[in-house]
Amino acid sequence: MIDFPTPDPTRAALYRAPGDWRDETIPGLILAAAARHPEKIAVRDASGAALRYGDLAEQSARLAGALAVQGVEPGDVVTVCLPNWCQTVMVFLAVLRLGAVVNPVPVTYGRADLIHAIATCDSRALILTDCFRSTDFRAVLAEMPTEQMRGRAVLMLGNAPAPGTIGWKAALASSPVPDAQGDADAPAAVLFTSGTESRAKGAVHTHNTILFGERSLASALDAGPDDVAFMASPISHTTGFMHGVVMTLITGGTLSLLDVFKGGVAARQMADHGATWTMGATPFLADIADAVRQDAIALSAFRYFLCGGAPIPEALARVATDAGFRVLSIYGATESPPHTMVFPDDPVENAWTTDGRPFPGIEVRIVGDDGRDCPVGEVGEEWSRGPNTFIGYLGEPALTARALDADGWVHSGDLARLLPDGSLRITGRLKEIIVRGGQNISVREVEDYLVAHPAIRQAAVVGIPHPRLGETGCAVVVTRPGASVTLAELADYLVAKGVAKFKLPERLEIWPELPMNPSGKIQKFIIRQRLVEQDERT
C-alpha cells in the first residue's frame, strides 16, 4: 500500500470544531443526490450522451465491481486518462465508491508524463480510451515499459481496445460490489501540478479538503440543483474535477461537458444545455465571448463566467457584461484550490482590477522576504491556509515541507499585494512556470530535455506574452560549435522523448551566449527583456 501523507491532527481538530470538516464523503453525497432525483440528468457531453443520476449510480456500481475483480482495494490509486465524457465521470465515481483514490491525468499527457504519474502513484489500474483526436493510446500503451506495467490492470474504452485490456462493455457487465466504508479524512484524489521542479508533483487531497472548497464555491455562486455547469476545462485538472464534477454532482445539478474546445461549439452547447455558469482560462472566455457576439447566440440562463490563470482584460469583461453575464476573477492553485474570488455582489470592475477576496474560513497573508506580513499595497509572496488546502505531495516529503509549512500555510510562490478592501492582486511569480492557456508548463522539465540534445550546449525557456493564451514558451539556446537546430527538429525530439505537445516551445532563438550573473546563473529576466525589445522593433 502506498504511503500517503496524512492530515495534521491539530489543524484537523480546528477544522472539525466549526463543521468545516465533516464525516461526509464525495461518493456518499453524490449517491444521496441520486436517491433524491434518480430521473434527473446528472451529466451530458458533446456526443449527445447523457446519464441520469440513477443510471450513474447503477453503472458506477458495476464498474466498481469490475475494478474490484482486478484487485483494486481501498487506498489503491487508479490513474484515469480520459477526455470530458460521461463515462469519465462514471469512472471517477466508481473508483471513489471502492474507497480508492482517483488520479486524473490530462489526455494531452505525453508518454513520459504518464509513466511518471503511474510510478509516483504506484497505480493499481490505468483507465484510458483507444483513440482520441490524433493520439492512438493503444500505441502509447504498447510503448510503456513492460516492467512498469506488470501487475497493473488496464481498462480501455472505445470500439477497439488493445489486446490484454478490459473492454468497457465487459466492465459494465460486472456484478456490483458493496461501497467501501467511507473515511472523510482519507485521500480522495492525487492531482498533478507543475512547479519549478523538473517533474510534476502529485498533490494529495482528502474528501474533506475537496468538499470544504466546493461547499464554499457553491455557496458563493448560490449553485444548486437547478444549475447547469458547463465545463470545457479538462475534468482531469483541478478546475474540471473539483468545480465541474464534484461541486455539480454533490449539489444535485447537471454537468455539461465539452471534450474538444472551439468557441462557437462551446457557446452553442452552453445555449442548448441551458448552462448557468462555467469556469475556464481567459482564452476560453475570449473565444466564447467572440462567438456569442458574432453569431448572436443567446445564453439566456447563463449568469457567471469564473476566470483565472491570467489577468482579465477590462474590454473582455465588459463584452461579457454586455452579453448579459458576469465575469468573476478567481485565484488559487492545485495545492490550495481557488481560495479568493470576486463575489457576485462585488463591484463589476473588481473582475479586472483584483483577484478576489478570500472565501470565509480561508486565511491569506502577503509575506515579505523577512517573513513578516506586508502592509496593504506592498508586494510579497502570497500564503494561504484553510480547510481546503492539500495535505502534501505524494512521495515528496521535502517538497511538501517547502510548500506547506508546519503551521498549515501554503507558500504559493506567487507575488501579490493586498488592496484596501481586502482583495488580492497577483503581480507576478517566483516560480519558473509558463501558464499557457491555463495549463502550467514546468520550465525546468523542458530545459532538462533541451540541454540533452546533441546540438545544444545551453538552453533557457521563458514565457513570452501572447494575446490569447496569456503566455507561450520561447526556447533560447546556445548551440555547440558547428551544430545547428530548428524549431521543428526540437519539436520532433521532445515528442520522441514523450513530452506533451502543449509543453513544446513555440519559438526558438539561437544566441551566441546567454546572460549570466557572477555565480553562473542564467538571468532570465534579461532574456525576457531582450525578447520584448526585439519584438517591439519588428
C-alpha positions in Angstrom: 0.0 0.0 0.0 1.3 3.4 -0.9 2.4 5.7 1.9 0.1 8.8 1.7 0.6 12.0 3.7 -1.9 12.4 6.5 -3.8 15.5 7.8 -2.2 17.4 10.6 -4.1 16.4 13.8 -4.0 19.9 15.3 -5.4 21.5 12.2 -7.9 18.7 11.7 -9.3 19.4 15.2 -9.6 23.1 14.4 -11.4 22.5 11.1 -13.8 19.9 12.6 -14.9 22.1 15.5 -16.9 24.5 13.4 -18.0 21.9 11.0 -15.7 22.8 8.1 -14.5 19.2 8.1 -17.3 16.6 8.4 -17.9 12.9 8.1 -19.3 13.1 4.6 -17.6 11.7 1.5 -17.8 12.6 -2.1 -19.5 9.4 -3.3 -21.8 9.5 -0.4 -23.1 12.9 -1.3 -23.4 12.1 -5.0 -25.4 8.9 -4.2 -27.6 10.9 -1.9 -28.4 13.3 -4.8 -29.1 10.2 -6.9 -31.6 8.9 -4.4 -33.4 12.3 -4.3 -33.9 12.6 -8.0 -32.8 9.4 -9.9 -34.5 10.5 -13.2 -32.7 13.9 -13.4 -29.8 14.3 -15.9 -26.6 14.3 -14.0 -24.1 14.7 -16.9 -24.2 15.1 -20.6 -21.5 15.6 -23.2 -20.9 16.9 -26.7 -21.6 13.5 -28.3 -25.2 13.7 -27.2 -24.7 11.1 -24.5 -26.5 11.7 -21.2 -26.6 10.0 -17.8 -29.4 10.3 -15.3 -28.5 10.2 -11.6 -30.0 6.8 -11.2 -28.0 5.4 -14.2 -24.8 7.0 -12.9 -25.3 5.3 -9.6 -26.2 1.9 -11.1 -23.5 1.8 -13.8 -20.7 3.1 -11.5 -21.5 0.3 -9.1 -21.0 -2.3 -11.9 -17.8 -0.5 -12.9 -16.6 -0.6 -9.3 -17.2 -4.3 -9.4 -15.0 -4.7 -12.5 -12.2 -2.8 -10.8 -12.6 -4.8 -7.6 -12.2 -8.1 -9.6 -8.9 -6.7 -10.8 -7.7 -6.2 -7.3 -8.4 -2.5 -6.7 -8.9 -2.0 -3.0 -9.4 0.9 -0.6 -6.3 3.2 -0.7 -5.2 2.0 -4.1 -4.7 4.6 -6.8 -6.4 4.4 -10.2 -4.9 6.6 -12.9 -7.6 7.9 -15.3 -6.6 9.4 -18.7 -9.9 10.2 -20.4 -11.5 13.2 -22.1 -14.5 15.2 -20.9 -17.0 12.4 -21.4 -19.9 11.0 -19.5 -18.0 7.8 -19.0 -15.2 9.6 -17.3 -17.5 10.9 -14.6 -18.8 7.3 -14.1 -15.2 6.1 -13.7 -14.4 8.7 -11.1 -17.4 7.7 -9.0 -16.7 4.0 -9.4 -13.1 4.5 -8.1 -14.3 6.6 -5.1 -17.0 4.1 -4.2 -14.3 1.5 -3.7 -12.5 3.7 -1.3 -9.7 4.0 -3.8 -8.0 7.2 -4.9 -8.6 8.9 -8.3 -5.5 10.2 -10.2 -7.0 12.1 -13.2 -4.3 13.0 -15.8 -4.9 15.0 -19.0 -5.2 13.3 -22.4 -2.6 15.8 -23.5 0.0 14.0 -21.4 2.9 12.5 -23.3 4.3 9.1 -22.6 6.9 10.4 -20.2 4.2 12.2 -18.1 2.1 9.1 -18.0 5.0 6.9 -16.9 5.8 9.4 -14.2 2.2 9.5 -12.8 1.9 5.8 -12.7 5.2 5.3 -11.0 4.6 8.1 -8.4 1.2 6.7 -7.5 2.0 3.0 -7.9 -1.3 2.9 -9.7 -3.2 -0.3 -9.4 -5.1 0.3 -12.6 -5.0 2.6 -15.6 -8.1 3.6 -17.5 -7.9 5.2 -20.9 -9.5 5.2 -24.4 -8.3 3.6 -27.6 -8.1 6.8 -29.6 -8.8 10.5 -29.0 -8.1 13.1 -31.6 -4.7 12.4 -33.1 -3.5 10.1 -30.3 -3.7 6.4 -30.5 -3.5 5.3 -26.9 -3.1 1.7 -27.9 0.3 2.7 -29.4 1.1 4.7 -26.2 0.3 1.7 -24.1 2.5 -0.6 -26.3 5.4 1.8 -25.7 5.1 1.8 -21.9 7.9 -0.1 -20.1 6.8 -3.7 -19.7 8.3 -3.9 -16.2 6.4 -0.9 -15.0 3.0 -2.1 -16.3 3.4 -5.6 -15.0 0.6 -6.4 -12.5 -1.4 -3.3 -13.3 -4.9 -3.7 -14.8 -5.8 -1.6 -17.8 -9.4 -0.8 -18.8 -9.8 0.7 -22.2 -12.8 2.5 -23.6 -13.6 2.6 -27.3 -14.5 0.2 -30.1 -11.1 -1.4 -30.5 -9.4 -1.8 -27.1 -5.8 -3.1 -27.1 -5.2 -6.8 -26.6 -4.9 -7.8 -22.9 -7.0 -4.8 -21.7 -10.5 -4.9 -20.2 -13.2 -3.5 -22.6 -15.8 -1.1 -21.5 -18.8 -3.3 -22.3 -17.2 -6.2 -20.3 -16.6 -3.9 -17.4 -20.2 -2.7 -17.3 -21.4 -6.3 -17.3 -19.8 -7.0 -14.0 -21.7 -7.5 -10.7 -21.8 -4.6 -8.3 -19.9 -4.7 -5.0 -20.8 -3.0 -1.7 -19.4 0.5 -1.3 -16.4 0.9 0.9 -16.8 2.3 4.4 -16.1 6.0 3.8 -13.4 8.0 5.7 -13.7 11.7 5.0 -10.1 12.2 6.0 -8.8 9.6 3.6 -7.2 10.5 0.3 -9.7 11.0 -2.5 -7.5 12.4 -5.3 -3.9 12.8 -6.5 -3.8 15.8 -8.8 -0.5 16.5 -10.6 0.7 20.1 -10.8 3.8 21.6 -12.5 6.1 23.8 -10.5 9.8 24.8 -10.6 10.8 21.1 -10.3 11.7 19.1 -13.3 8.7 16.8 -12.8 5.1 17.4 -11.9 4.2 16.8 -8.2 1.2 14.8 -7.1 -0.9 16.9 -4.7 -3.0 14.8 -2.3 -6.5 15.9 -1.4 -8.9 14.2 1.0 -12.7 14.2 0.8 -12.8 16.9 3.4 -10.3 19.2 1.8 -12.2 19.0 -1.5 -15.7 19.2 -0.1 -14.9 22.3 2.0 -13.8 24.2 -1.1 -16.7 23.0 -3.2 -19.3 23.9 -0.5 -17.7 27.4 -0.3 -17.8 27.9 -4.0 -21.4 26.6 -4.3 -22.4 29.0 -1.6 -20.7 32.0 -3.2 -22.5 31.2 -6.5 -25.8 30.1 -4.9 -25.4 27.0 -7.0 -27.8 24.1 -6.5 -30.0 21.5 -8.2 -31.3 24.0 -10.8 -27.8 24.9 -12.1 -26.1 23.5 -15.2 -22.3 23.8 -15.1 -20.6 23.9 -18.5 -17.1 22.5 -18.4 -14.7 22.7 -21.3 -11.8 22.8 -18.9 -10.4 19.2 -18.7 -12.0 17.3 -15.8 -8.6 15.8 -15.4 -7.4 19.2 -14.0 -8.3 20.7 -10.6 -10.8 23.1 -12.1 -12.8 20.5 -14.0 -12.5 17.7 -11.5 -13.3 19.7 -8.4 -15.6 22.5 -9.5 -17.1 20.7 -12.5 -17.6 17.1 -11.4 -17.6 17.3 -7.6 -19.4 20.6 -6.9 -22.1 20.0 -9.5 -22.9 16.5 -8.5 -22.9 16.9 -4.7 -25.4 19.8 -5.2 -27.6 17.8 -7.5 -27.0 19.9 -10.6 -26.3 19.0 -14.2 -22.9 18.9 -15.7 -22.4 19.7 -19.4 -19.0 18.5 -20.8 -17.2 19.5 -23.9 -14.1 17.4 -25.0 -12.7 19.5 -27.9 -12.9 23.2 -27.3 -14.0 25.6 -30.1 -15.6 28.9 -29.2 -18.6 28.6 -31.4 -19.2 25.0 -30.4 -18.9 25.8 -26.8 -21.3 28.8 -26.9 -23.9 26.8 -28.8 -23.7 23.8 -26.4 -24.0 26.3 -23.5 -27.2 27.7 -25.0 -28.6 24.2 -25.9 -27.9 22.8 -22.5 -29.1 25.8 -20.6 -25.7 26.5 -18.9 -25.9 28.8 -15.9 -22.1 29.1 -15.1 -18.7 27.9 -16.2 -15.1 28.3 -15.2 -12.1 28.4 -17.5 -8.9 30.3 -18.5 -9.0 33.6 -20.4 -8.7 32.0 -23.9 -12.0 30.2 -23.3 -13.7 33.4 -22.2 -12.3 35.3 -25.2 -13.4 32.7 -27.8 -16.9 32.2 -26.2 -17.5 35.9 -26.0 -16.5 36.3 -29.7 -18.8 33.5 -30.7 -21.7 35.0 -28.7 -21.2 38.4 -30.3 -20.6 37.3 -33.8 -23.2 34.5 -34.1 -25.8 36.3 -31.9 -26.0 33.2 -29.6 -28.4 33.8 -26.7 -27.2 32.5 -23.3 -30.5 33.2 -21.6 -29.8 31.2 -18.4 -26.1 32.0 -18.1 -25.0 34.0 -15.1 -21.3 33.6 -14.3 -18.0 33.0 -16.0 -15.3 32.3 -13.4 -11.9 33.1 -14.9 -8.4 32.5 -13.6 -4.9 31.8 -14.6 -4.1 35.2 -16.1 -5.3 38.8 -15.7 -8.7 39.5 -17.3 -8.7 42.4 -19.8 -11.2 45.0 -19.0 -12.5 45.1 -22.5 -13.2 41.4 -22.5 -15.1 41.6 -19.1 -17.2 44.4 -20.5 -18.1 42.4 -23.6 -19.4 39.6 -21.3 -21.4 42.2 -19.3 -23.0 43.5 -22.5 -23.9 39.9 -23.3 -25.8 39.6 -20.0 -23.4 37.7 -17.7 -20.8 38.5 -15.1 -17.1 37.6 -15.3 -15.7 36.8 -11.8 -12.0 36.6 -11.3 -10.8 33.6 -9.2 -7.4 32.6 -7.9 -5.8 29.5 -6.4 -3.7 26.5 -7.2 -3.9 22.7 -7.1 -2.4 22.8 -3.6 -4.9 25.5 -2.4 -7.8 25.3 -4.9 -9.4 28.7 -5.6 -9.4 30.5 -2.3 -10.1 34.0 -3.4 -12.8 35.2 -5.8 -14.6 38.2 -6.9 -18.1 37.6 -5.5 -21.3 38.3 -7.4 -22.1 41.3 -5.2 -18.7 42.9 -5.6 -18.2 45.9 -8.0 -18.1 44.8 -11.7 -14.6 46.4 -12.1 -13.1 44.1 -9.5 -13.1 41.4 -12.1 -10.2 43.1 -13.9 -8.6 45.1 -11.1 -8.4 42.3 -8.4 -8.1 38.6 -8.0 -10.9 38.5 -5.4 -11.4 38.2 -1.7 -10.8 35.0 0.4 -13.7 32.6 1.0 -15.0 32.5 4.6 -12.8 30.3 6.7 -9.7 30.7 4.5 -6.8 33.0 5.6 -4.5 34.9 3.2 -1.2 36.6 4.0 1.3 38.6 1.9 4.7 37.8 3.3 7.9 39.7 2.7 11.5 38.4 2.5 11.8 38.9 6.2 8.9 36.6 7.0 6.7 39.4 8.2 3.3 40.4 6.8 3.5 43.1 4.3 1.5 46.3 4.7 -1.5 46.9 2.4 -0.3 47.7 -1.1 3.2 46.2 -0.6 4.3 43.2 -2.8 5.3 39.9 -1.2 4.7 36.2 -1.5 1.1 35.0 -1.2 0.4 32.4 1.5 -2.9 30.8 2.3 -4.3 28.5 4.9 -7.6 26.8 5.3 -9.7 23.6 5.3 -9.3 23.4 1.5 -5.5 23.0 1.4 -3.9 19.8 0.3 -2.2 17.5 2.8 1.1 17.0 0.9 2.8 15.8 -2.2 2.8 12.1 -2.8 6.2 10.6 -2.0 7.8 14.0 -1.8 8.2 15.0 1.9 11.0 17.5 1.2 8.9 19.3 -1.4 5.9 19.2 0.9 7.9 20.9 3.7 8.8 23.7 1.3 5.3 24.3 0.1 3.3 23.5 3.3 4.8 24.8 6.5 4.3 23.4 10.0 1.5 26.0 10.7 -0.5 24.9 7.7 0.3 27.8 5.4 0.7 27.0 1.7 3.5 29.1 0.2 2.2 29.8 -3.3 5.4 31.2 -5.0 3.2 33.9 -6.4 3.9 37.6 -5.8 0.8 39.6 -4.7 -0.4 42.6 -2.8 -3.4 43.2 -0.6 -5.8 46.0 -1.5 -7.6 48.3 1.0 -11.0 46.4 0.5 -9.4 43.1 1.5 -9.0 41.9 -2.1 -5.9 40.3 -3.5 -3.9 41.3 -6.6 -1.4 38.9 -8.2 1.6 40.8 -9.6 4.0 38.1 -10.7 5.6 34.7 -9.9 8.5 33.4 -8.0 8.0 30.0 -9.7 9.5 29.3 -13.1 6.4 28.1 -14.9 4.7 29.2 -18.0 0.9 29.4 -17.9 -0.2 28.7 -21.4 -4.0 28.9 -21.8 -4.5 28.0 -18.2 -2.1 25.0 -18.3 1.1 25.1 -16.3 4.3 24.2 -18.0 7.4 23.3 -15.9 10.3 25.3 -17.5 12.9 23.1 -15.9 11.4 19.9 -17.3 11.6 21.2 -20.9 15.1 22.7 -20.3 16.4 19.3 -19.0 15.4 17.7 -22.2 16.8 20.5 -24.4 20.3 20.5 -22.8 20.5 16.8 -23.5 20.1 17.5 -27.2 23.4 16.8 -29.1 23.3 20.2 -30.8 22.6 22.3 -27.7 25.2 23.5 -25.2 22.9 25.8 -23.1 19.2 26.4 -23.0 16.7 28.6 -21.3 12.9 28.5 -21.7 10.9 31.7 -20.9 7.3 32.7 -21.2 6.5 35.4 -23.7 3.2 37.3 -23.8 0.5 36.0 -26.1 -2.8 37.9 -26.8 -5.0 34.8 -26.5 -3.1 32.2 -24.5 -1.5 34.5 -21.9 2.0 33.1 -22.4 3.8 30.7 -24.8 7.2 29.2 -24.4 10.3 30.5 -26.2 13.5 28.4 -26.2 16.7 30.4 -26.2 19.7 28.1 -26.9 23.4 28.2 -27.5 24.4 25.5 -30.0 27.6 23.5 -29.9 30.4 24.5 -32.4 29.4 23.6 -35.9 25.9 22.4 -34.9 22.5 23.8 -35.8 18.9 23.0 -34.9 15.5 24.2 -36.0 12.2 24.6 -34.1 10.7 21.7 -36.0 13.6 19.4 -35.1 13.3 20.4 -31.5 9.6 19.6 -31.5 10.2 16.2 -33.0 13.0 15.5 -30.5 10.8 16.4 -27.5 7.8 14.5 -28.7 10.0 11.4 -29.2 11.1 11.8 -25.6 7.4 11.6 -24.5 6.9 15.3 -23.8 3.3 16.5 -24.1 2.7 18.7 -27.2 1.3 21.6 -25.2 4.7 21.9 -23.4 6.6 22.4 -26.7 8.4 25.7 -27.2 6.6 27.7 -29.9 9.5 29.9 -30.7 13.3 29.3 -31.0 16.1 31.8 -30.6 19.7 30.9 -31.2 22.1 33.2 -29.3 25.9 33.1 -29.1 25.7 33.2 -25.3 23.1 33.5 -22.5 23.3 36.3 -19.9 24.6 35.1 -16.6 25.3 36.6 -13.2 28.7 36.2 -11.5 27.7 32.9 -9.9 26.8 31.4 -13.4 23.0 31.5 -13.0 21.2 32.4 -16.2 19.5 35.7 -15.9 16.1 35.0 -17.4 14.7 38.5 -16.7 17.3 39.8 -19.1 16.3 37.2 -21.7 12.7 38.3 -21.5 13.6 41.9 -21.7 15.7 41.4 -24.8 12.9 39.4 -26.5 10.3 42.1 -25.7 12.6 44.8 -27.1 13.3 42.6 -30.2 9.6 42.2 -30.7 8.9 45.9 -30.3 11.5 46.7 -33.1 9.8 44.3 -35.6 
